[in-house]
Amino acid sequence: MGGGFASLRSSAIEREWSWNAALTPSPFIACEIEGTVFPSAVYRCESQSLRRGQAYRIDEEYERLQAQIDACLGQTSWYPRDWRKGDTFAFAGADRQIMWRDVNARPAPAVILAIEENVRGDGLGLALTLKALR
């Protein structure tokens, strides 16, 4: 299997084996692709970071995206894929994530939606990651 999201690559990033993504779904502001082949390539999108006082907006968007991903991966057109939704994991602070994975494939493709604290520790943002679990 080749791929590595090759059809979704745009301009190269200075880091080796990294590209800006040609598609950035709403509400994300930037997406990157790291790696060149399946199963090691990762497609990751991040939203704008909001101050902690606006965390309710992140929560609302997280719930909306979760429902959209559920609806998408629940469609019969995915057959023979068998997408399973895991439990929401809550981490320190407001960080949390949920993962869907295809239990019929090896390595298992995964979709991960997360609320993450920014590097400065003063805000929260959404992250969407597509990768294979080995």
VEXGU-759531 format. One record per residue (C-alpha): residue number from 1; residue in three letters; chain; x, y, z. Coordinates in Angstrom, 3 decimals. Example, Ala and Ser with C-alpha at 12.3 -4.5 7.8 and 13.67 -1.06 7.14 Angstrom:
<rs>
- num	residuo	cadena	c1	c2	c3
- 1	ALA	A	12.300	-4.500	7.800
- 2	SER	A	13.670	-1.060	7.140
</rs>
This chain:
<rs>
- num	residuo	cadena	c1	c2	c3
- 1	MET	A	0.000	0.000	0.000
- 2	GLY	A	1.417	3.391	-0.944
- 3	GLY	A	-0.422	6.612	-0.501
- 4	GLY	A	0.535	8.577	2.538
- 5	PHE	A	-2.239	11.065	1.664
- 6	ALA	A	-0.268	11.938	-1.504
- 7	SER	A	-3.323	13.312	-3.319
- 8	LEU	A	-3.963	15.726	-0.427
- 9	ARG	A	-0.453	17.212	-0.304
- 10	SER	A	0.154	20.837	-1.174
- 11	SER	A	3.398	22.732	-0.587
- 12	ALA	A	6.333	21.141	1.213
- 13	ILE	A	7.232	22.263	4.732
- 14	GLU	A	10.855	22.771	5.746
- 15	ARG	A	10.775	19.655	7.939
- 16	GLU	A	11.691	16.507	6.068
- 17	TRP	A	8.728	14.477	4.768
- 18	SER	A	6.095	17.091	5.691
- 19	TRP	A	3.559	18.960	3.571
- 20	ASN	A	0.816	21.486	4.017
- 21	ALA	A	-2.473	19.803	3.218
- 22	ALA	A	-4.450	20.852	0.154
- 23	LEU	A	-7.710	20.463	2.111
- 24	THR	A	-8.489	22.113	5.433
- 25	PRO	A	-11.971	21.245	6.688
- 26	SER	A	-13.926	23.756	8.748
- 27	PRO	A	-13.386	24.808	11.582
- 28	PHE	A	-9.680	24.014	11.256
- 29	ILE	A	-7.201	26.664	10.136
- 30	ALA	A	-4.259	24.475	9.161
- 31	CYS	A	-3.604	20.858	8.239
- 32	GLU	A	-0.288	19.055	7.755
- 33	ILE	A	0.745	15.692	6.406
- 34	GLU	A	3.790	13.952	7.868
- 35	GLY	A	5.265	10.838	6.307
- 36	THR	A	5.228	9.486	2.794
- 37	VAL	A	3.572	6.069	2.891
- 38	PHE	A	0.804	4.136	4.570
- 39	PRO	A	0.787	3.169	7.420
- 40	SER	A	3.199	5.743	8.829
- 41	ALA	A	1.716	8.917	7.288
- 42	VAL	A	-0.334	11.193	9.550
- 43	TYR	A	-2.861	13.858	8.493
- 44	ARG	A	-3.402	16.396	11.297
- 45	CYS	A	-5.549	19.531	11.444
- 46	GLU	A	-5.674	22.192	14.148
- 47	SER	A	-8.171	24.939	14.909
- 48	GLN	A	-7.545	28.420	16.175
- 49	SER	A	-6.760	28.473	19.882
- 50	LEU	A	-9.323	30.171	22.125
- 51	ARG	A	-8.762	31.541	25.598
- 52	ARG	A	-9.944	29.356	28.439
- 53	GLY	A	-12.842	31.740	29.149
- 54	GLN	A	-14.247	30.788	25.747
- 55	ALA	A	-13.935	27.037	26.347
- 56	TYR	A	-17.689	26.580	25.919
- 57	ARG	A	-17.249	27.421	22.214
- 58	ILE	A	-14.632	24.684	21.854
- 59	ASP	A	-16.935	22.233	23.673
- 60	GLU	A	-19.820	23.058	21.331
- 61	GLU	A	-17.640	22.621	18.245
- 62	TYR	A	-16.203	19.364	19.626
- 63	GLU	A	-19.717	17.958	20.115
- 64	ARG	A	-20.809	19.123	16.642
- 65	LEU	A	-17.765	17.551	14.954
- 66	GLN	A	-18.197	14.349	16.938
- 67	ALA	A	-21.784	14.047	15.662
- 68	GLN	A	-20.659	14.719	12.065
- 69	ILE	A	-17.911	12.086	12.260
- 70	ASP	A	-20.386	9.587	13.783
- 71	ALA	A	-22.807	10.215	10.924
- 72	CYS	A	-20.101	9.936	8.266
- 73	LEU	A	-18.432	6.773	9.571
- 74	GLY	A	-21.821	5.179	10.292
- 75	GLN	A	-22.812	5.164	6.610
- 76	THR	A	-23.232	1.797	4.909
- 77	SER	A	-20.999	2.942	2.034
- 78	TRP	A	-17.984	2.205	4.257
- 79	TYR	A	-18.658	-1.553	4.049
- 80	PRO	A	-16.591	-3.738	4.572
- 81	ARG	A	-14.985	-1.227	6.916
- 82	ASP	A	-16.226	-1.486	10.496
- 83	TRP	A	-15.672	1.828	12.256
- 84	ARG	A	-15.997	1.627	16.045
- 85	LYS	A	-16.206	4.621	18.341
- 86	GLY	A	-14.243	4.478	21.563
- 87	ASP	A	-14.896	6.184	24.860
- 88	THR	A	-14.036	9.815	25.469
- 89	PHE	A	-10.807	10.128	27.430
- 90	ALA	A	-10.455	13.166	29.677
- 91	PHE	A	-6.949	14.313	30.525
- 92	ALA	A	-5.611	17.029	32.819
- 93	GLY	A	-7.357	20.378	32.493
- 94	ALA	A	-9.912	20.474	29.696
- 95	ASP	A	-8.008	18.165	27.329
- 96	ARG	A	-9.992	15.219	25.997
- 97	GLN	A	-10.161	13.012	22.951
- 98	ILE	A	-12.257	10.397	21.236
- 99	MET	A	-11.165	7.885	18.623
- 100	TRP	A	-12.884	5.887	15.902
- 101	ARG	A	-11.025	2.940	14.376
- 102	ASP	A	-11.664	0.404	11.677
- 103	VAL	A	-11.566	-2.959	13.429
- 104	ASN	A	-11.542	-4.903	10.125
- 105	ALA	A	-8.237	-3.526	8.843
- 106	ARG	A	-4.630	-4.083	9.899
- 107	PRO	A	-3.006	-1.735	10.545
- 108	ALA	A	-6.205	-0.102	11.775
- 109	PRO	A	-7.025	3.341	10.350
- 110	ALA	A	-8.043	5.776	13.079
- 111	VAL	A	-9.792	9.138	13.295
- 112	ILE	A	-9.000	11.071	16.478
- 113	LEU	A	-10.829	14.228	17.579
- 114	ALA	A	-9.317	16.104	20.513
- 115	ILE	A	-9.492	19.259	22.582
- 116	GLU	A	-5.922	20.250	23.399
- 117	GLU	A	-4.223	22.964	25.404
- 118	ASN	A	-1.927	25.192	23.363
- 119	VAL	A	1.828	25.279	24.031
- 120	ARG	A	1.570	28.513	26.048
- 121	GLY	A	-1.047	26.955	28.321
- 122	ASP	A	-3.445	29.874	27.961
- 123	GLY	A	-5.896	28.488	25.429
- 124	LEU	A	-7.628	25.466	23.965
- 125	GLY	A	-8.045	24.265	20.403
- 126	LEU	A	-9.410	21.357	18.407
- 127	ALA	A	-7.270	18.768	16.641
- 128	LEU	A	-8.301	16.169	14.083
- 129	THR	A	-5.817	13.392	13.316
- 130	LEU	A	-6.028	10.606	10.738
- 131	LYS	A	-3.489	7.834	11.055
- 132	ALA	A	-2.992	4.080	11.234
- 133	LEU	A	-2.646	2.267	14.540
- 134	ARG	A	-0.023	-0.447	14.432
</rs>
